[in-house]
């Protein structure tokens, strides 16, 4: 049995459907697909994630690997130079901003300041 009343679920579904109609959401999906189809970017992202995990593991073991950090920095620069990556990040951030505004409206409407709640 759900703790959320049926009406609230229905309205949440309506809100999600409205978000799907936003230009920011459509742009995000388009750029996500372009990034998925960019084989070079995908290989670079996998390599970056692998090296990032290695770097974190070494740090947790008390090691510092300057070469690995340099490799990560170089890969990050190359990723930031790829149009598919840049457009994906931009559209992702725009969508997050819209969703943040929506959450702020909901919070204001129910008199709930989430930032204040998490400070304590």
KOLKE-608139 format. One record per residue (C-alpha): residue number from 1; residue in three letters; chain; x, y, z. Coordinates in pm, 1 decimal, m for minus. Example, Ala and Ser with C-alpha at 12.3 -4.5 7.8 and 13.67 -1.06 7.14 Angstrom:
<atoms>
(atom 1 "ALA" "A" (1230.0 m450.0 780.0)) (atom 2 "SER" "A" (1367.0 m106.0 714.0)) 
</atoms>
This chain:
<atoms>
(atom 1 "UNK" "A" (0.0 0.0 0.0)) (atom 2 "UNK" "A" (139.7 335.5 m104.6)) (atom 3 "UNK" "A" (180.0 613.7 148.1)) (atom 4 "UNK" "A" (109.4 870.3 m124.2)) (atom 5 "UNK" "A" (m253.3 950.9 m192.0)) (atom 6 "UNK" "A" (m376.1 864.5 m538.6)) (atom 7 "UNK" "A" (m441.7 1230.2 m621.4)) (atom 8 "UNK" "A" (m81.6 1324.8 m538.5)) (atom 9 "UNK" "A" (48.8 1039.7 m754.9)) (atom 10 "UNK" "A" (m179.5 1150.2 m1037.1)) (atom 11 "UNK" "A" (m57.0 1510.4 m1011.8)) (atom 12 "UNK" "A" (307.6 1396.1 m996.6)) (atom 13 "UNK" "A" (255.1 1196.6 m1316.0)) (atom 14 "UNK" "A" (94.4 1501.3 m1477.6)) (atom 15 "UNK" "A" (392.1 1713.5 m1372.5)) (atom 16 "UNK" "A" (635.7 1457.8 m1515.3)) (atom 17 "UNK" "A" (439.4 1457.6 m1841.9)) (atom 18 "UNK" "A" (454.7 1838.5 m1851.0)) (atom 19 "UNK" "A" (831.3 1827.3 m1794.1)) (atom 20 "UNK" "A" (862.5 1588.7 m2088.8)) (atom 21 "UNK" "A" (704.3 1858.1 m2306.5)) (atom 22 "UNK" "A" (958.7 2123.8 m2206.5)) (atom 23 "UNK" "A" (1212.8 2231.1 m2465.4)) (atom 24 "UNK" "A" (1489.5 2183.8 m2206.0)) (atom 25 "UNK" "A" (1392.4 1819.0 m2163.3)) (atom 26 "UNK" "A" (1370.8 1755.6 m2537.6)) (atom 27 "UNK" "A" (1706.8 1924.3 m2589.7)) (atom 28 "UNK" "A" (1858.1 1710.6 m2312.4)) (atom 29 "UNK" "A" (1732.1 1388.6 m2474.6)) (atom 30 "UNK" "A" (1866.3 1495.2 m2814.2)) (atom 31 "UNK" "A" (2208.5 1576.6 m2671.1)) (atom 32 "UNK" "A" (2213.1 1260.6 m2461.4)) (atom 33 "UNK" "A" (2156.6 1055.3 m2776.9)) (atom 34 "UNK" "A" (2432.5 1241.7 m2961.8)) (atom 35 "UNK" "A" (2672.4 1174.9 m2676.3)) (atom 36 "UNK" "A" (2579.2 805.1 m2669.1)) (atom 37 "UNK" "A" (2649.0 784.9 m3043.5)) (atom 38 "UNK" "A" (2984.9 962.2 m3017.7)) (atom 39 "UNK" "A" (3213.3 658.2 m3003.1)) (atom 40 "UNK" "A" (3525.5 864.7 m2937.1)) (atom 41 "UNK" "A" (3363.4 1045.8 m2645.3)) (atom 42 "UNK" "A" (3230.4 716.1 m2507.4)) (atom 43 "UNK" "A" (3579.0 559.9 m2512.0)) (atom 44 "UNK" "A" (3723.0 870.1 m2348.6)) (atom 45 "UNK" "A" (3451.7 870.5 m2081.3)) (atom 46 "UNK" "A" (3516.1 504.6 m2000.2)) (atom 47 "UNK" "A" (3888.6 567.5 m1979.7)) (atom 48 "UNK" "A" (3829.8 873.3 m1761.8)) (atom 49 "UNK" "A" (3603.2 677.8 m1523.9)) (atom 50 "UNK" "A" (3853.5 393.5 m1499.8)) (atom 51 "UNK" "A" (4144.1 628.0 m1427.3)) (atom 52 "UNK" "A" (3934.7 827.9 m1184.9)) (atom 53 "UNK" "A" (3851.5 510.2 m990.4)) (atom 54 "UNK" "A" (4219.4 414.1 m989.1)) (atom 55 "UNK" "A" (4312.5 758.5 m863.3)) (atom 56 "UNK" "A" (4055.6 746.9 m581.6)) (atom 57 "UNK" "A" (4162.3 396.5 m480.2)) (atom 58 "UNK" "A" (4526.2 505.5 m462.8)) (atom 59 "UNK" "A" (4431.7 812.6 m260.6)) (atom 60 "UNK" "A" (4236.0 595.5 m17.4)) (atom 61 "UNK" "A" (4548.2 381.0 19.2)) (atom 62 "UNK" "A" (4749.1 694.3 98.7)) (atom 63 "UNK" "A" (4920.3 714.9 m241.1)) (atom 64 "UNK" "A" (4937.7 1012.9 m473.4)) (atom 65 "UNK" "A" (4993.5 940.6 m842.3)) (atom 66 "UNK" "A" (5091.0 1260.2 m1025.4)) (atom 67 "UNK" "A" (5105.5 1087.7 m1365.1)) (atom 68 "UNK" "A" (4754.3 954.4 m1320.4)) (atom 69 "UNK" "A" (4634.5 1300.8 m1214.8)) (atom 70 "UNK" "A" (4800.2 1447.9 m1526.6)) (atom 71 "UNK" "A" (4629.8 1183.2 m1741.3)) (atom 72 "UNK" "A" (4293.5 1270.0 m1585.2)) (atom 73 "UNK" "A" (4351.3 1641.0 m1642.9)) (atom 74 "UNK" "A" (4444.0 1578.9 m2007.9)) (atom 75 "UNK" "A" (4141.5 1355.9 m2061.4)) (atom 76 "UNK" "A" (3915.3 1612.7 m1897.5)) (atom 77 "UNK" "A" (4046.5 1880.6 m2134.7)) (atom 78 "UNK" "A" (3989.4 1654.6 m2435.4)) (atom 79 "UNK" "A" (3636.5 1573.1 m2318.7)) (atom 80 "UNK" "A" (3562.7 1941.6 m2265.4)) (atom 81 "UNK" "A" (3670.2 2004.0 m2623.9)) (atom 82 "UNK" "A" (3419.0 1756.7 m2769.7)) (atom 83 "UNK" "A" (3101.6 1922.0 m2886.7)) (atom 84 "UNK" "A" (2882.1 1626.3 m2788.1)) (atom 85 "UNK" "A" (3011.0 1641.8 m2430.9)) (atom 86 "UNK" "A" (2977.7 2019.0 m2400.7)) (atom 87 "UNK" "A" (2623.6 2022.0 m2540.0)) (atom 88 "UNK" "A" (2519.0 1733.1 m2317.1)) (atom 89 "UNK" "A" (2651.6 1904.8 m2004.2)) (atom 90 "UNK" "A" (2488.3 2235.4 m2099.8)) (atom 91 "UNK" "A" (2149.7 2074.9 m2166.0)) (atom 92 "UNK" "A" (2177.2 1863.9 m1848.0)) (atom 93 "UNK" "A" (2246.2 2175.1 m1640.1)) (atom 94 "UNK" "A" (1956.2 2363.8 m1801.2)) (atom 95 "UNK" "A" (1720.6 2075.2 m1725.5)) (atom 96 "UNK" "A" (1844.6 2056.0 m1365.5)) (atom 97 "UNK" "A" (1787.0 2429.1 m1331.9)) (atom 98 "UNK" "A" (1426.0 2393.3 m1450.6)) (atom 99 "UNK" "A" (1365.5 2101.6 m1213.6)) (atom 100 "UNK" "A" (1521.9 2305.4 m933.2)) (atom 101 "UNK" "A" (1281.7 2591.1 m1005.9)) (atom 102 "UNK" "A" (990.2 2346.7 m997.0)) (atom 103 "UNK" "A" (1104.7 2209.1 m660.6)) (atom 104 "UNK" "A" (1141.5 2563.6 m530.5)) (atom 105 "UNK" "A" (785.0 2646.0 m637.9)) (atom 106 "UNK" "A" (656.5 2332.4 m464.7)) (atom 107 "UNK" "A" (860.5 2411.1 m153.8)) (atom 108 "UNK" "A" (731.7 2769.2 m143.4)) (atom 109 "UNK" "A" (375.0 2652.1 m192.8)) (atom 110 "UNK" "A" (392.6 2410.3 100.7)) (atom 111 "UNK" "A" (604.6 2649.7 305.8)) (atom 112 "UNK" "A" (907.7 2420.1 310.5)) (atom 113 "UNK" "A" (1259.0 2560.5 275.1)) (atom 114 "UNK" "A" (1469.0 2254.3 188.7)) (atom 115 "UNK" "A" (1795.7 2447.6 219.1)) (atom 116 "UNK" "A" (1704.9 2545.9 573.3)) (atom 117 "UNK" "A" (1605.0 2189.3 662.5)) (atom 118 "UNK" "A" (1938.8 2045.2 548.4)) (atom 119 "UNK" "A" (2144.8 2306.9 734.8)) (atom 120 "UNK" "A" (2047.8 2155.7 1069.1)) 
</atoms>
